[in-house]
Amino acid sequence: MPTTETILAVDPSLRGTGFAVLEKTGQKVRCLHFGVIKNAPRLSVSGCLVAIHQQLGDVIGQFSPGTMAIESVIYVQSFPTAITLGSARGAALLAAAQRGMPIHEYAPRKVKQAVVGNGAAQKSQVAFMIRALLGLTMTPPPDAADAMAIGLTHFQAAEAASRRKVPLALV
């Protein structure tokens, strides 16, 4: 009987954190839940961080994923943008770490390469491929689609690691 793995995948952002709960049984992957944590422009940075942490904590509580897959730090030209993005990532990471979940990080180019076949793919291309790969009836919002892509990348990396018999952390 094939094993089932459930993960929470996250594309962090202060104003629009995408997330998805994906389940893999054997070779079949399905999306159990997805969404975007939208924080209003008038909400303070600290208020946004609390909302990200609480809402992801609620999703973890509802679906009990065993692992978090999250987008790694990206290169940005602005220090304030880097700090803000890092803060949003921190709120998401804390939600998983408090529950003892293993966390795996994937670079944006690696995610796009894994899902679209092009590390420089546009958000619309990622969303289109996610719809096709997961057999969705609608195209998900871009931030949620990016989270689903991160999750699919995690499943691919885990499968590659198991074939090579190396720990996932070394892939």
C-alpha positions as CSV (number, residue, x, y, z in Angstrom):
1,M,0.0,0.0,0.0
2,P,1.5,3.4,-1.0
3,T,2.4,5.8,1.7
4,T,0.7,9.2,2.0
5,E,2.6,12.5,2.7
6,T,0.9,15.8,3.4
7,I,2.9,19.0,3.2
8,L,2.3,22.7,3.6
9,A,3.9,24.8,0.8
10,V,4.4,28.5,1.3
11,D,5.3,31.4,-1.0
12,P,5.9,34.2,1.6
13,S,5.1,37.8,1.1
14,L,4.1,40.5,3.5
15,R,0.9,41.4,1.7
16,G,0.1,38.2,-0.2
17,T,1.5,35.0,1.3
18,G,0.4,32.0,-0.9
19,F,0.0,28.6,0.6
20,A,-1.2,25.2,-0.3
21,V,-1.7,21.9,1.4
22,L,-0.7,19.1,-1.0
23,E,-1.0,15.3,-0.5
24,K,1.0,12.7,-2.3
25,T,-0.1,9.0,-2.3
26,G,2.2,6.9,-4.4
27,Q,2.7,9.0,-7.6
28,K,-0.6,10.9,-7.3
29,V,-0.5,14.4,-6.0
30,R,-3.6,16.4,-5.1
31,C,-4.3,19.8,-3.6
32,L,-6.3,19.6,-0.5
33,H,-6.5,23.4,0.2
34,F,-4.9,26.6,-1.0
35,G,-5.2,30.3,-0.5
36,V,-3.6,33.6,-0.2
37,I,-3.2,35.5,3.1
38,K,-4.0,39.0,2.0
39,N,-3.0,41.8,4.3
40,A,-4.4,45.3,3.7
41,P,-1.9,48.1,2.8
42,R,-3.0,50.0,6.0
43,L,-2.1,47.0,8.3
44,S,1.2,47.5,10.1
45,V,4.1,45.2,9.3
46,S,3.8,43.6,12.7
47,G,0.1,43.1,12.1
48,C,0.9,41.4,8.8
49,L,3.4,39.1,10.5
50,V,0.9,38.1,13.2
51,A,-1.7,37.4,10.5
52,I,0.7,35.2,8.5
53,H,1.8,33.3,11.6
54,Q,-1.8,32.8,12.9
55,Q,-3.4,31.8,9.6
56,L,-0.7,29.3,8.7
57,G,-0.9,27.9,12.2
58,D,-4.7,27.5,11.6
59,V,-4.0,25.6,8.4
60,I,-1.4,23.4,10.1
61,G,-3.9,22.7,12.8
62,Q,-6.7,21.8,10.3
63,F,-4.6,19.6,8.0
64,S,-1.7,18.3,10.1
65,P,0.9,18.4,7.3
66,G,4.2,16.6,8.2
67,T,6.5,19.0,6.4
68,M,6.8,22.6,5.3
69,A,8.2,23.5,1.9
70,I,9.0,27.2,1.5
71,E,10.6,29.5,-1.0
72,S,14.2,30.4,0.0
73,V,15.5,33.9,0.2
74,I,15.8,35.6,-3.1
75,Y,18.1,38.3,-4.3
76,V,16.5,41.7,-4.2
77,Q,18.0,45.1,-5.0
78,S,16.5,46.9,-2.0
79,F,17.5,46.3,1.6
80,P,14.1,47.3,2.9
81,T,12.4,44.8,0.5
82,A,14.8,42.1,1.6
83,I,14.1,42.8,5.3
84,T,10.3,42.8,4.8
85,L,10.4,39.5,2.8
86,G,12.7,38.0,5.4
87,S,10.2,39.0,8.1
88,A,7.3,37.4,6.3
89,R,9.4,34.2,5.8
90,G,10.2,34.2,9.5
91,A,6.5,34.4,10.5
92,A,5.8,31.4,8.2
93,L,8.8,29.4,9.4
94,L,7.9,30.0,13.0
95,A,4.4,28.6,12.5
96,A,6.0,25.3,11.3
97,A,8.9,25.3,13.7
98,Q,6.6,25.7,16.8
99,R,4.9,22.4,15.7
100,G,8.2,20.6,15.2
101,M,7.7,20.3,11.4
102,P,10.8,19.7,9.2
103,I,11.3,22.7,6.8
104,H,12.7,22.5,3.3
105,E,13.6,25.6,1.3
106,Y,13.7,25.9,-2.5
107,A,15.1,28.6,-4.7
108,P,12.6,30.4,-7.0
109,R,14.5,29.5,-10.1
110,K,14.6,25.8,-9.1
111,V,10.9,25.8,-8.5
112,K,10.1,27.3,-11.9
113,Q,12.5,24.9,-13.6
114,A,10.9,21.9,-11.9
115,V,7.3,22.9,-12.8
116,V,7.6,24.8,-16.1
117,G,11.0,23.7,-17.4
118,N,12.3,27.3,-17.4
119,G,13.9,28.9,-14.4
120,A,12.9,32.3,-15.7
121,A,9.2,31.5,-16.2
122,Q,6.5,34.1,-15.6
123,K,3.9,33.8,-12.8
124,S,1.2,33.2,-15.4
125,Q,3.2,30.2,-16.9
126,V,3.6,28.7,-13.4
127,A,-0.2,29.0,-12.7
128,F,-1.1,27.5,-16.0
129,M,1.2,24.5,-15.5
130,I,0.0,24.0,-11.9
131,R,-3.6,23.8,-13.1
132,A,-2.6,21.2,-15.7
133,L,-0.3,19.2,-13.4
134,L,-2.8,19.0,-10.5
135,G,-5.9,18.7,-12.7
136,L,-7.5,21.8,-11.2
137,T,-10.8,23.1,-12.7
138,M,-9.7,26.7,-12.3
139,T,-6.4,28.5,-12.5
140,P,-5.3,29.4,-8.9
141,P,-4.2,32.9,-7.9
142,P,-0.5,33.5,-8.8
143,D,0.7,33.4,-5.1
144,A,-1.2,30.2,-4.4
145,A,0.0,28.7,-7.6
146,D,3.6,29.5,-6.6
147,A,3.1,27.8,-3.3
148,M,1.7,24.7,-5.1
149,A,4.8,24.8,-7.4
150,I,7.1,24.8,-4.3
151,G,5.2,21.8,-3.0
152,L,5.6,19.9,-6.3
153,T,9.3,20.8,-6.3
154,H,9.6,19.3,-2.8
155,F,8.0,16.1,-3.8
156,Q,10.3,15.9,-6.8
157,A,13.4,16.5,-4.7
158,A,12.3,14.0,-2.1
159,E,11.8,11.3,-4.8
160,A,15.2,12.1,-6.3
161,A,16.8,11.8,-2.9
162,S,15.1,8.5,-2.2
163,R,16.3,7.1,-5.5
164,R,19.9,8.1,-4.8
165,K,19.5,7.0,-1.1
166,V,20.7,10.4,0.2
167,P,19.1,12.6,2.8
168,L,16.8,15.2,1.3
169,A,18.8,18.0,3.0
170,L,21.8,17.1,0.7
171,V,19.8,17.4,-2.6
